[in-house]
Amino acid sequence: MKRQLQHQHQLAPGDADEFAAALRDAAQAGKTVRFVGGGTKVLWGGQRDADAEADAVEISTLGLNEIREHNVGDLTAVLDAGVRLADAQAAFGAEGQMLALDPPDDGATIGGMIATADSGPLRHRYGSVRDLVVGMTVALSDGTIAKSGGKVIKNVAGYDLAKLFAGAYGTLGAILQVAVRLHPLAPATVTAVGRGEDPRAVAAAASALSHARLELECLDIRWEDGTGAVLARSGGAAAAEAAEHVSELLAAEGLEASVEDEDGALWDAQRDAQRSEDGIVVRVSGLQDQTALLLEQARELDARVVGRAAFGLSWVTVTEPGYAERVREALSPSPCAVLDGRGDLDAWGPRDPGALALAERVRERFDPAGVCAPGLI
């Protein structure tokens, strides 16, 4: 998504100390602060006050843009928050490695991706942001620079800030630098695809694969234009044989099965469908057994769905605000966050009072004056 918010007060510090000082100075001046990287998700989050937004200080991470370390032998790296994801992946790929986070990438930075806990199809095998960040350096609203973790995978020193700051939308402070674990690139990938027009058959096939003894790189669902699909990607030297086996399983579940050797475009399309320039995207954090209901809703509303079949995590693109609310009602009490195209819709919808109170207490501890990104969560 293209960035649409503009601020009068914009700062772009060149290092961590300057960034922390800019944050402290804004807080002392009684200003609120917003953090921005590539600006690809700047409209996500809760309701905003237009006057407060106009008066906020915006601090960019784009001046923090170095890959500090790439420890090839240890499969770890240390990155500034403003490093663009594509640049990081290019550097790791040159050594046959990757950061196993693959959300839609239209200029996104490492810090923004982590702050919003964004992810892509590789989450099936490698986990989420919280599983791949092993250390973090942050700036708090009083100008303090805090660190936790380290740059080795089993380091447990200190309080795990990464678990808190991932998905906090910058409301606790600013992510300045992260240490991440890497993985080898698969030498080859092949994808088995099962297609069908019955939402329950598609959901049943996805569930069957998620419980089978398979080592898959990715396992996704898709629904669009009245047709559903299960996509299962195998990687490694035996990827072709594994995909053929998965194809047989999909056929046994009643789907029309095929194998795609050149599968890059399939997965690019899955990632791209997590965003929309002209629709409303609802991210559903549901249960696996809700998949059939979700696909039936998509058929009824002529909506598009892509998602991680094993986790019940899906992105639903609808055309009308009322449709977004119908998805929420159907999937309740599963959290449904409206991302792109939100307009006047409540970003988060009904939330558990206990969870909300806990989140507020955490924020009071890290940012008692409410300086950082007020209103976003």
C-alpha positions, 0 to 999 in steps of 0.5 A: 500500500502506498503511504497516505499520511504526511506529517509536518514534523519529520526526523531521520536520525542517522544512528541509534543515539540520535534516534533515542535523543530525538524521541526523548526531546519530543517527549520532553516537549509534550509531543506524541511520536510516530515511527515509520520505516518504508511506510507500507503499513502506516495506515494499519492500527487503531483509530487516530485523532486527526489533530493529534496526528498533524501535531505528532513528531514522525521519526523515520528509521530509514537512517538506520540502514546497515546490516551490522553482521552476517554470521554465515557459519552461525546462521545469524545476522544483526540488522538495523531496523531501517534495512529494507527486507529485500536488501537483507534477503539479497545479502543472505541469498548470496550466501545461500541463506534466508531470513524466513520471513516473507510477507508482501514486500513493497519496500517494507523495512525489517523494523516495520515488519517486526513491529506489525508482526507481519508474515508470509507463507514460510511461517508454516515451517519456520514460525513467526517473527517472535520465533526468528528474532533472538535479540533486540535493541529498542529506544524508550520514550525517556531516551533510554536504549535497552537491549535483550537477548543476543546474537546466538540462537539459545541466548536467554540473557535478559528480559525478552523485549522482542516478544513484547515489541513484535506486534506492538505497532511502536506503542512501547518504543522504537525498534532500533536493531535486531538479531535474527536467526537464518535458514538455508535456502532450499535448493529446489521447491515444487508445489502440489495444488488441489482445487475444488469448488466445495469449501468444506472439501477444500478445508478438509484437504487442508486439515488432512495435510496439516496433520499428515507426517509431511515436511512442507515449506508452506501450506496455504489455502486460497479462495477466489471467484468461486474456486478454492485451492490448497497449496503445499510446497515441498523443498530440498533435493527430493522436492519433486517426489514429495510433491507427487506424494502430496498430490496423491493425498489431495486427490484422495481428498476429492480435489483436482490435483496437479504439481507445479515445478515452476512455483514462484508465481503461485507463492508471489500471488499468495503474498500479494493477496494479503494486501489490497489497493482498492478492497478491505483486508481483514486478517483473521486469527482463527482456528483451523476448524473454522476454515470451512466456515471462512471459505463459505463466507467468502463464497457468499460475499464473493471475497478472496481468501489466502491463509496459512492452513495449519494455523487458521491465520487468513487474509480476507479481501472484501469490497464493502465495509458491511462485508467486513463486519459480517466476516467478524460476526461469523468468525467471532470470537476469533480476532479479526483485524481490519488492515488495508482499506479500513476507512471508518471501520474499527481496526480491532473490533471487540477485544477481551477486557482482560487482555486489553487491561494487561496490554495497557499495564504493559504500555504504562510500564514502558511508556507511562506518558503515552508518547509512542504511537497513541491509539494504535492498539 
